[in-house]
Amino acid sequence: MKPIKLFWWAPTRHARLAWPEIKTNPGVWVRLAARTGRVATNFGDELSKHVVEAATRRRVVWSAPGSADLVGVGSVLGLYASLGSGAAIWGSGIREHLDPLESKRLHDRLGPVLAVRGQLTRNALGLSDSQVLGDPGVLAPLFARPSPKVDRRPLVIPHFRAWASVGGRDTLASLRAAGFDIAEPTLHPKSMINRITDSSLVLTSSLHGLILGHSLGRPTQLVSWDSHGQSEPDFKYADYFSSIGEVSSKIPISAVLSEPSLRAAWDRADAKTPELAAKTSKLAEDLMRVAETL
C-alpha cells in the first residue's frame, strides 16, 4: 500500500515555509537549536506524522501542500490552501477569524473534511453541526509510557516566541532558577509526551502543550507571555476549547512565580483533570473512527 502523503508545518522541508522563519525568527531558532539540536521544528506539528500512522496503520511521509493527500495536526488550513488544494482534512484548524469571502475560498480549496479541530473552524468553513471535531493531538496517550511518580516538577512549555525577546528569556531564566522544568517546543514529540507524563503540572502557552496535557491526564494551565511580545491568536485556543465544551482561561506566566498563585492554579487544574481527560478521550475515539476511511 502506498504511504500517505501528509502535509504539516516543516520549514526546513519547503522554501516557502522557510523564508518567513528566516526573515522574522532567525535568532529564536538558533537559540533553540543550541539547546535541543533540532532546527525549526515544533513538536505539535511533527506529532501529526505519528498520530496518522497510529490511526491508519499506514506509513506516512511528509508532502509539500501541492501533492499532499492529507492535512492533520495544526492551525495550518490557511497555509495549506495558499499552496495546495484537494487534500483530505483530519482535525486541522484555522488561526483566526475569516470574513465570509475568505471562508468560502478556503472551503473550496479543501478536499473531504473528515474532522476539524473545533467549532470555530467548523463554523468558519460552513460545515454541518454534525461535523466530527477534535485535534489529533488527543491521541498522544497512544505513545505514553508508564511514569514513576517520583520527584515530579511543574513543567513549562512555552511557545517558541518566548525566546524572541530579552524579557521572555529573562522569565525563562527566572522559572529555571525557581525549580520549574522547561521543555523547548523543538523537542521530538515523543520526548515531549514523556516530559508531560513525568510532570506534576503543565504550564503552557503552546496549544499542543495544552492539548497533550489534557489528554495525558496531567493538571494543565494555559499561560500568557504577551507582555514579552509572545502572542498567538486567541482564536486557535478557543477553537480547541470549544471541542471539549470549555472556555479558554489564561493566567500570566509571571503569576506562577508566586507560591499562592501557583498553588491556586494548580488546585484548579487538578480538579478539572479527570473531566478533561475523559472529554479528550471521546474526541480521540471519534477521530479514530473517521480515520478508518483513509
Order of alpha helices (4+ residues) and beta strands (2+ residues): beta-alpha-alpha-alpha-beta-beta-alpha-beta-alpha-beta-alpha-beta-alpha-beta-alpha-beta-alpha-beta-alpha-beta-alpha
